[in-house]
């Protein structure tokens, strides 16, 4: 089976994340398929299901006789369906939900593990096919608890990168702000305290913070940014609202700690404290994920650039990925996957030739990286 045949089988399996759609099939069927495929191809395979009903798969290939160990990571889940599961091919494009994000990258990782193993590498290629990347990243956290990160020399997350080598991406923090006021009839405003109007002042302040962030660019990633993503409040037209809740997402840069991010919010709330003592404003962090940056001097960066060949550069990625968890665990991590369009969109496609090339590049990388033990000079980097 080649990478395109494997890709076609993967996209035919419904693996919509149930955290996004309660009717979503989840990862059980696709995890079983990947595990069965791995066993049939001679790979050591196990299902990791520390979170019940959310299985991930760990596959291993290679002799593991002292060579380096390379982790290839891709996620099993997709966002909600936007049409039929059956793939459609037009020219070099394969259209299907999950083709680009990221079953093509997962297929390339699986083929690279199989083919590098068959070549007799002294080291080991490990594929982590993980659950739940699209919501809370339960799968990568379960796998990292199952593996020993100290035994992994480097990792490649095979998210779509247009076949560039991703060495950095922003993190994010979701902050929920709640404004509590006093309800009253719209004809008697003196009896109420309008939570929505008070929220408006805070939203203006967050907009000013966004402009301030854009004036402080990171030398490789560019600036951080902020946007208001959700808002709710009020009960009906003639009632002064006693509650407004909105959520702000801030995209963060390497080195920005959660303590610093929460302090920025606390300072903003203090500056915008309502004059009316009946209004109360509170904030809480809903979710936080770190940014990631891997030095270009790392062997995995140099070797992947060499394997990918002319026209490939180290590049920042616009999105967050499970790579941050791997990097936080002390594993030098990069991203590399095929080109396409339509992640989370109604129309999604991936390049067939790009998928084939990605599998070839990852196989070549695995053969070279895992061919011998880490040198003393590499240990010093």
C-alpha positions as CSV (number, residue, x, y, z in Angstrom):
1,X,0.0,0.0,0.0
2,X,1.4,3.4,-1.0
3,X,0.8,6.7,0.8
4,X,-2.1,7.8,-1.5
5,X,-4.0,4.6,-1.0
6,X,-3.6,4.9,2.7
7,X,-4.7,8.5,2.6
8,X,-7.9,7.5,0.7
9,X,-8.7,4.9,3.3
10,X,-8.1,7.3,6.2
11,X,-10.4,10.0,4.9
12,X,-13.2,7.6,4.4
13,X,-13.4,7.0,8.1
14,X,-15.5,9.5,10.1
15,X,-13.4,10.8,13.0
16,X,-15.1,14.0,13.9
17,X,-14.1,15.2,17.3
18,X,-17.1,14.7,19.7
19,X,-16.0,17.7,21.7
20,X,-16.9,19.8,18.6
21,X,-20.0,17.9,17.6
22,X,-21.8,15.7,20.1
23,X,-22.7,13.4,17.2
24,X,-19.1,13.1,16.1
25,X,-17.8,9.5,15.7
26,X,-14.6,10.2,17.6
27,X,-11.3,8.3,17.1
28,X,-12.3,4.7,18.0
29,X,-12.8,3.4,14.4
30,X,-9.8,5.2,12.9
31,X,-7.5,4.2,15.8
32,X,-8.5,0.6,15.2
33,X,-7.8,0.9,11.5
34,X,-4.4,2.5,12.1
35,X,-3.5,-0.2,14.6
36,X,-4.6,-3.0,12.3
37,X,-2.7,-1.5,9.4
38,X,0.5,-1.2,11.5
39,X,0.4,-4.8,12.6
40,X,-0.2,-6.0,9.1
41,X,2.9,-4.0,8.0
42,X,5.1,-5.5,10.6
43,X,5.2,-2.6,13.1
44,X,4.9,-2.9,16.8
45,X,1.6,-1.3,17.7
46,X,-0.4,-0.5,20.8
47,X,-3.5,1.6,21.6
48,X,-3.2,4.1,24.4
49,X,-6.5,5.0,25.9
50,X,-5.8,6.7,29.2
51,X,-8.9,8.9,28.5
52,X,-11.8,6.5,28.0
53,X,-13.3,6.6,24.6
54,X,-10.5,8.7,23.2
55,X,-7.9,6.2,21.9
56,X,-4.5,7.1,20.4
57,X,-2.1,4.7,18.6
58,X,1.6,4.3,19.1
59,X,3.5,2.5,16.3
60,X,7.2,1.6,16.3
61,X,9.6,0.5,13.6
62,X,13.3,-0.2,13.5
63,X,15.8,-2.4,15.2
64,X,16.3,-0.1,18.2
65,X,19.9,-1.2,18.7
66,X,21.4,2.1,19.8
67,X,20.5,4.5,17.0
68,X,18.5,7.7,17.5
69,X,14.8,7.6,18.2
70,X,12.5,9.9,16.0
71,X,8.9,10.6,16.9
72,X,6.5,11.4,14.0
73,X,3.2,12.8,15.3
74,X,-0.2,13.4,13.7
75,X,-3.8,13.6,14.9
76,X,-6.7,11.3,14.1
77,X,-9.6,13.7,14.7
78,X,-11.2,16.2,12.4
79,X,-13.6,19.1,12.8
80,X,-17.2,18.7,11.7
81,X,-18.1,17.2,8.4
82,X,-18.7,19.6,5.5
83,X,-20.0,17.1,2.9
84,X,-19.5,13.4,2.1
85,X,-16.7,11.4,3.5
86,X,-15.9,9.9,0.1
87,X,-12.8,11.5,-1.4
88,X,-13.0,13.3,-4.8
89,X,-9.9,13.7,-7.0
90,X,-9.5,16.5,-9.5
91,X,-6.0,16.7,-11.0
92,X,-3.5,16.9,-8.2
93,X,-6.1,17.6,-5.5
94,X,-7.8,15.2,-3.2
95,X,-11.0,16.8,-1.7
96,X,-12.3,15.4,1.6
97,X,-12.8,16.5,5.2
98,X,-9.6,15.9,7.0
99,X,-7.5,15.4,3.9
100,X,-5.4,18.5,4.5
101,X,-5.9,18.7,8.3
102,X,-4.3,16.3,8.7
103,X,-4.8,12.8,7.4
104,X,-2.3,13.3,4.5
105,X,0.4,14.1,7.0
106,X,-0.6,11.2,9.2
107,X,-0.4,8.8,6.1
108,X,3.0,10.2,5.3
109,X,4.2,9.5,8.8
110,X,2.9,6.0,8.8
111,X,4.5,5.2,5.5
112,X,7.8,6.7,6.6
113,X,7.8,4.6,9.7
114,X,7.1,1.4,7.7
115,X,9.7,2.1,5.0
116,X,12.4,3.3,7.3
117,X,11.9,0.2,9.4
118,X,12.2,-2.1,6.4
119,X,15.5,-0.4,5.5
120,X,17.0,-1.8,8.7
121,X,17.7,1.4,10.7
122,X,19.6,0.9,13.9
123,X,17.4,3.4,15.7
124,X,13.6,3.6,16.0
125,X,10.8,5.6,14.4
126,X,7.8,6.0,16.6
127,X,4.5,7.3,15.2
128,X,2.0,8.9,17.6
129,X,-1.4,9.0,16.0
130,X,-3.2,11.0,18.6
131,X,-6.8,11.9,19.6
132,X,-8.4,15.2,20.3
133,X,-5.9,17.7,18.9
134,X,-8.8,19.9,17.6
135,X,-10.1,20.5,21.2
136,X,-8.0,19.8,24.3
137,X,-5.1,17.7,23.0
138,X,-5.9,14.8,25.3
139,X,-4.2,12.4,23.0
140,X,-0.7,13.9,22.9
141,X,-0.8,14.3,26.7
142,X,-1.8,10.7,27.2
143,X,1.0,9.5,24.8
144,X,3.6,11.6,26.5
145,X,2.6,10.2,29.9
146,X,2.9,6.7,28.3
147,X,6.3,7.3,26.6
148,X,9.6,8.5,28.1
149,X,10.3,11.9,26.5
150,X,13.9,11.6,27.5
151,X,14.2,8.7,25.2
152,X,13.0,10.7,22.1
153,X,15.8,12.5,20.3
154,X,13.6,14.6,18.1
155,X,10.0,14.9,16.8
156,X,8.3,16.0,13.6
157,X,4.6,16.9,13.7
158,X,3.2,16.3,10.3
159,X,0.7,19.1,10.2
160,X,0.4,20.8,6.8
161,X,3.2,23.3,6.3
162,X,3.2,23.6,2.5
163,X,6.4,21.4,2.7
164,X,8.4,24.0,4.6
165,X,10.1,23.2,7.9
166,X,8.1,24.8,10.7
167,X,10.4,25.7,13.6
168,X,8.1,28.1,15.6
169,X,4.5,28.9,16.2
170,X,2.5,31.1,18.6
171,X,0.7,29.9,21.7
172,X,-2.7,31.1,22.9
173,X,-4.7,31.9,26.0
174,X,-8.5,32.1,26.2
175,X,-9.8,34.5,28.8
176,X,-13.5,34.7,29.8
177,X,-14.6,38.0,31.2
178,X,-17.9,38.2,33.2
179,X,-19.6,41.6,33.9
180,X,-22.3,41.4,36.5
181,X,-24.8,44.3,36.9
182,X,-28.3,44.9,38.1
183,X,-31.5,44.2,36.0
184,X,-34.2,46.8,35.7
185,X,-37.0,47.9,33.4
186,X,-35.6,49.9,30.4
187,X,-37.8,52.9,31.4
188,X,-36.1,53.1,34.8
189,X,-32.4,53.0,34.1
190,X,-31.5,54.6,37.4
191,X,-32.6,51.3,39.1
192,X,-30.3,49.1,37.0
193,X,-26.6,48.7,36.1
194,X,-26.0,47.9,32.5
195,X,-23.6,45.0,32.2
196,X,-23.4,45.1,28.4
197,X,-22.5,48.8,28.2
198,X,-19.8,48.2,30.9
199,X,-18.5,45.3,28.8
200,X,-18.2,47.6,25.9
201,X,-15.6,49.8,27.7
202,X,-13.6,46.7,28.4
203,X,-13.7,45.5,24.8
204,X,-12.4,48.9,23.7
205,X,-9.5,48.4,26.2
206,X,-8.8,45.0,24.8
207,X,-8.7,46.5,21.3
208,X,-6.1,49.0,22.5
209,X,-4.1,46.1,24.0
210,X,-4.2,44.3,20.6
211,X,-2.7,47.4,18.9
212,X,0.0,47.6,21.6
213,X,0.9,43.9,21.0
214,X,1.2,44.5,17.2
215,X,3.9,47.1,17.9
216,X,6.1,44.5,19.6
217,X,7.0,41.9,16.9
218,X,8.9,38.8,17.5
219,X,12.0,38.6,15.2
220,X,10.8,35.4,13.6
221,X,7.1,35.0,14.3
222,X,6.0,38.6,14.1
223,X,3.6,40.2,16.6
224,X,1.2,38.6,19.0
225,X,-2.4,39.5,18.6
226,X,-5.8,39.5,20.3
227,X,-9.4,39.3,19.3
228,X,-12.8,39.0,21.0
229,X,-14.3,35.6,19.9
230,X,-17.5,35.1,21.9
231,X,-20.1,37.3,23.6
232,X,-23.5,36.8,25.2
233,X,-25.7,38.8,27.5
234,X,-29.2,40.3,28.1
235,X,-32.6,38.7,28.4
236,X,-34.9,40.9,26.2
237,X,-35.1,44.3,24.6
238,X,-36.8,46.3,27.5
239,X,-34.7,44.9,30.3
240,X,-31.4,46.4,31.4
241,X,-29.0,43.5,31.3
242,X,-27.5,42.2,34.5
243,X,-24.9,40.0,32.9
244,X,-22.6,40.0,29.9
245,X,-19.9,37.3,29.3
246,X,-17.3,37.6,26.5
247,X,-14.2,35.6,25.6
248,X,-10.9,37.0,24.3
249,X,-8.3,34.9,22.6
250,X,-4.7,36.2,22.7
251,X,-2.1,34.6,20.4
252,X,1.2,34.6,22.4
253,X,4.9,34.6,21.7
254,X,7.8,32.4,23.0
255,X,8.7,33.5,26.5
256,X,5.3,34.9,27.4
257,X,4.2,33.1,30.6
258,X,0.7,32.5,31.8
259,X,1.5,34.6,34.9
260,X,2.4,37.5,32.7
261,X,-0.6,37.1,30.5
262,X,-3.0,37.0,33.5
263,X,-1.3,40.1,35.0
264,X,-1.9,42.0,31.7
265,X,-5.7,41.2,32.0
266,X,-5.7,42.1,35.7
267,X,-4.1,45.5,34.9
268,X,-6.6,46.1,32.2
269,X,-9.6,45.3,34.4
270,X,-8.2,47.6,37.1
271,X,-7.8,50.5,34.6
272,X,-11.4,50.0,33.4
273,X,-13.0,49.6,36.9
274,X,-16.6,50.8,36.5
275,X,-17.6,53.9,38.4
276,X,-20.9,52.3,39.5
277,X,-20.1,50.1,42.5
278,X,-23.0,47.8,41.6
279,X,-21.0,46.5,38.5
280,X,-18.6,43.7,39.1
281,X,-16.0,42.5,36.5
282,X,-14.1,39.2,36.9
283,X,-11.9,37.2,34.5
284,X,-10.7,33.6,34.4
285,X,-8.4,31.7,32.1
286,X,-10.3,29.0,30.2
287,X,-7.4,27.4,28.3
288,X,-3.7,28.1,27.8
289,X,-1.2,26.6,25.5
290,X,2.5,27.7,25.2
291,X,4.2,29.0,22.1
292,X,7.0,26.9,20.5
293,X,10.4,27.7,19.0
294,X,13.2,25.3,18.1
295,X,16.7,26.7,17.3
296,X,17.8,26.3,13.7
297,X,21.0,24.8,15.0
298,X,19.2,21.6,16.2
299,X,20.2,18.5,14.1
300,X,16.5,17.7,13.3
301,X,16.2,21.1,11.6
302,X,19.3,20.7,9.6
303,X,18.6,17.1,8.6
304,X,15.0,17.9,7.6
305,X,16.1,20.8,5.5
306,X,18.6,18.6,3.8
307,X,16.1,15.8,3.2
308,X,13.5,18.2,1.8
309,X,16.0,19.7,-0.7
310,X,16.1,22.9,-2.6
311,X,13.3,25.5,-2.1
312,X,12.6,24.4,1.5
313,X,13.2,26.9,4.2
314,X,12.7,27.2,8.0
315,X,9.4,29.1,8.5
316,X,7.1,30.2,11.2
317,X,3.6,28.6,11.4
318,X,0.5,30.6,11.8
319,X,-1.4,28.0,13.8
320,X,-0.9,26.3,17.2
321,X,-0.3,22.5,17.2
322,X,0.6,19.6,19.5
323,X,4.2,20.4,18.8
324,X,4.1,22.7,21.8
325,X,3.5,19.8,24.2
326,X,6.5,17.9,22.6
327,X,8.7,20.9,22.9
328,X,7.7,21.6,26.5
329,X,8.7,18.0,27.2
330,X,12.2,18.8,26.1
331,X,12.0,17.2,22.7
332,X,13.5,19.2,19.8
333,X,10.4,19.5,17.5
334,X,9.6,20.8,14.0
335,X,6.6,20.6,11.7
336,X,6.5,19.3,8.2
337,X,3.6,18.3,5.9
338,X,2.1,18.6,2.5
339,X,0.4,21.6,0.8
340,X,-3.3,22.2,0.3
341,X,-6.1,24.4,1.6
342,X,-9.3,24.4,3.5
343,X,-8.5,23.5,7.1
344,X,-11.8,23.8,9.0
345,X,-13.4,25.3,5.9
346,X,-16.3,24.0,3.8
347,X,-14.0,22.9,0.9
348,X,-10.8,21.1,1.9
349,X,-8.2,19.6,-0.3
350,X,-4.6,18.3,-0.2
351,X,-2.0,17.9,-2.9
352,X,-1.5,14.3,-4.0
353,X,2.0,15.0,-5.3
354,X,2.8,16.9,-2.1
355,X,1.6,14.0,0.0
356,X,3.9,11.6,-1.9
357,X,6.8,13.9,-1.6
358,X,6.2,14.4,2.1
359,X,6.3,10.6,2.7
360,X,9.5,10.4,0.7
361,X,11.2,13.2,2.6
362,X,10.1,11.8,6.0
363,X,11.4,8.4,5.1
364,X,14.7,9.8,4.0
365,X,14.9,11.8,7.2
366,X,14.1,8.8,9.4
367,X,16.7,6.7,7.6
368,X,19.4,9.3,8.2
369,X,18.4,10.5,11.6
370,X,18.0,7.0,13.1
371,X,21.0,5.5,11.4
372,X,23.4,6.0,14.3
373,X,23.6,7.2,17.9
374,X,23.7,10.9,18.7
375,X,27.2,12.3,18.4
376,X,29.0,14.1,21.2
377,X,28.9,17.3,19.2
378,X,25.1,17.0,18.9
379,X,24.8,16.4,22.6
380,X,26.6,19.7,23.2
381,X,24.1,21.7,21.1
